[in-house]
Every structure is written in structure tokens, then in C-alpha cells.
Amino acid sequence: MAGEGSDTPETGGDEKARIARQFIEAIPFSKALGMRLEEMGDGVAVISMPYETALVGEPRTGVIHGGAVSALMDTCGGAAVMCHPDAVSATATIDLRIDYMRPATAGERITARAVCYHVTRSVAFVRAEAWDADEGLPVAAATGAFTVQRQSGGEGGK
């Protein structure tokens, strides 16, 4: 992951990172879940969420509720769309499919990485994965479609 999609002055990465941070911080639910922007690049976002007992969905095992994982992946997907080079200024989720592969390990931070891999005039397409301490063994995988709202003066669709 390091170096891939990294911020550069040529891509306006600093401005897009600022916008994505504001996007995450403006969502009360993201703040309540303790989401933190870890990495940002051209169409790539990495966001993490700490383990919190208030988010446990299975008290017997301490496993985080799938809804919290879903919110993390959704927010990460939206951030990836917002930092895409095609100058997206706002987005909303149209569709998000999540496949839960295993329960996250109790007590561990969960991290999601989303890639916006295709943008049309009105829809952006995203792939994402979430993991705990074992990045090689995903907790969940997702695909999603998000609305595209371009900044004024942006280019037409592809």
C-alpha cells in the first residue's frame, strides 16, 4: 500500500485529503464510530475504526457488529470517490454489497481500503476490503456504486 496512490502536488492530494477529512468529520455517525483517515490518494482511501465495546454485536465473543463494519466500508468508499482525479466534489451511496468473510478479532482496530476504479458522468464504482490485525485475511469485501457530483468546471463523463 505504501506509495500507491500517494498525495502529490500535481494531483492536488493535499486539497482532496482536506476535503475527505471534512467529509468524514461532518458525518456524526463516523465521528461516533471513531473513524480516522489513514491514507489518501487518487481514488484510494484508507480509514480505520477502533475497537469499542459499544460496537459489539455478539457480547459472548466481543465481535464488532456487522453494521459498524458496513458503515466503515461505506464511508471509505465515499472518500475514495471524493479523492478520484476526475474532480468529484460530493457523493452518496447508490448501492453497496458487502460479503462478510469472518468475524473481526475482538479488541483489534478494523481498517478499510477502498479504490474508486471507474467513474462515469453520474456513477462511480468502488471495491473495498476491511481487515483487523491480519491484513492478509479480510474481514469483509465490498463493491459499491456512488453518485458523482463534479466541481463546476469539471470534465464530462468517460
C-alpha positions in Angstrom: 0.0 0.0 0.0 2.7 2.4 0.8 3.4 4.8 -2.1 0.4 3.6 -4.0 -2.0 6.5 -4.8 0.1 8.8 -2.6 -0.7 12.5 -2.4 1.4 14.7 -4.8 1.1 18.4 -5.6 0.4 17.5 -9.2 -2.8 15.7 -8.2 -4.0 18.2 -5.6 -3.7 15.4 -3.0 -3.5 17.8 -0.1 -6.7 19.6 -1.0 -8.5 16.3 -1.7 -7.3 14.9 1.7 -8.6 18.0 3.4 -12.0 17.7 1.7 -12.2 13.9 2.6 -11.3 14.7 6.2 -14.0 17.3 6.4 -16.4 14.7 4.7 -15.6 12.2 7.4 -15.7 14.7 10.3 -19.0 16.1 9.1 -20.8 12.7 9.5 -21.8 12.4 13.1 -22.0 8.6 12.8 -18.4 8.4 11.5 -17.3 10.6 14.5 -19.3 8.4 16.9 -17.5 5.3 15.5 -14.1 7.0 15.9 -13.2 6.7 12.2 -9.8 8.0 11.3 -8.5 8.8 7.8 -5.2 6.9 7.5 -4.2 7.3 3.8 -5.5 9.1 0.8 -4.6 9.2 -2.9 -6.0 9.4 -6.4 -9.2 7.4 -5.9 -7.9 5.5 -2.9 -8.8 5.9 0.7 -7.9 4.0 3.9 -9.9 4.6 7.0 -9.7 2.8 10.3 -12.1 2.4 13.3 -11.0 1.4 16.8 -12.5 -1.5 18.7 -15.1 -0.2 21.1 -17.3 -2.4 23.4 -20.3 -0.2 22.5 -20.0 -1.5 18.9 -20.0 -5.2 19.9 -22.7 -7.2 18.1 -22.1 -10.5 19.9 -21.5 -10.0 23.6 -20.4 -13.6 24.2 -17.4 -13.3 21.8 -16.8 -9.5 21.7 -17.1 -9.4 17.9 -17.9 -6.0 16.4 -21.4 -5.7 14.8 -21.5 -6.0 11.1 -23.3 -2.7 10.8 -20.3 -0.9 12.2 -18.1 -2.7 9.6 -20.6 -1.7 6.9 -20.5 1.9 7.9 -16.7 1.9 7.8 -16.6 0.4 4.3 -19.4 2.8 3.1 -17.5 5.9 4.4 -14.2 4.6 3.0 -15.9 4.1 -0.4 -17.3 7.6 -0.4 -13.9 9.1 0.5 -12.3 7.1 -2.4 -14.8 8.6 -4.8 -14.2 12.1 -3.5 -10.5 11.9 -4.0 -10.7 10.5 -7.5 -8.8 12.5 -10.1 -12.0 13.3 -12.0 -12.7 16.0 -9.5 -15.7 14.6 -7.7 -16.9 17.2 -5.1 -19.7 15.2 -3.5 -21.1 11.7 -3.4 -23.8 9.5 -2.0 -24.1 5.7 -1.9 -26.4 4.2 -4.5 -25.6 0.5 -3.8 -23.2 -1.3 -1.5 -22.8 -5.0 -1.4 -20.7 -6.5 1.4 -19.5 -10.0 1.8 -18.6 -10.8 5.4 -15.8 -13.4 5.3 -15.1 -13.8 9.0 -15.7 -12.1 12.3 -13.2 -9.4 13.2 -10.9 -10.3 16.1 -12.3 -8.9 19.3 -10.2 -6.0 20.7 -8.5 -5.1 17.3 -8.8 -2.0 15.2 -10.5 -2.5 11.9 -9.2 -0.9 8.7 -10.8 -0.5 5.3 -9.2 0.3 2.0 -11.4 1.4 -0.9 -10.4 2.0 -4.5 -12.6 4.0 -6.9 -11.7 2.2 -10.2 -14.2 3.6 -12.7 -16.1 6.9 -13.0 -18.8 7.8 -15.5 -20.7 11.0 -15.8 -23.1 10.1 -13.0 -21.8 7.0 -11.2 -18.5 5.9 -9.5 -17.6 2.3 -8.9 -15.7 1.2 -5.9 -14.1 -2.0 -4.5 -13.1 -2.3 -0.8 -11.7 -4.7 1.8 -11.7 -4.5 5.6 -9.3 -6.3 7.9 -8.1 -6.3 11.5 -4.5 -7.0 12.5 -4.2 -9.7 9.8 -4.4 -7.7 6.5 -3.9 -10.9 4.5 -7.2 -12.4 5.9 -10.0 -9.9 5.2 -13.0 -9.5 7.5 -15.2 -8.3 4.6 -15.1 -7.3 0.9 -17.4 -4.9 -0.8 -18.4 -3.5 -4.1 -20.4 -0.3 -4.5 -21.8 2.4 -6.7 -21.8 6.0 -5.7 -23.3 9.2 -7.2 -21.0 11.6 -8.9 -21.3 15.4 -8.4 -18.5 17.2 -10.1 -17.0 20.5 -9.2 -18.0 23.3 -11.5 -15.7 23.3 -14.5 -15.1 19.5 -14.2 -14.7 17.4 -17.3 -17.5 15.4 -18.9 -18.0 11.6 -18.4 -15.9 8.9 -19.8 
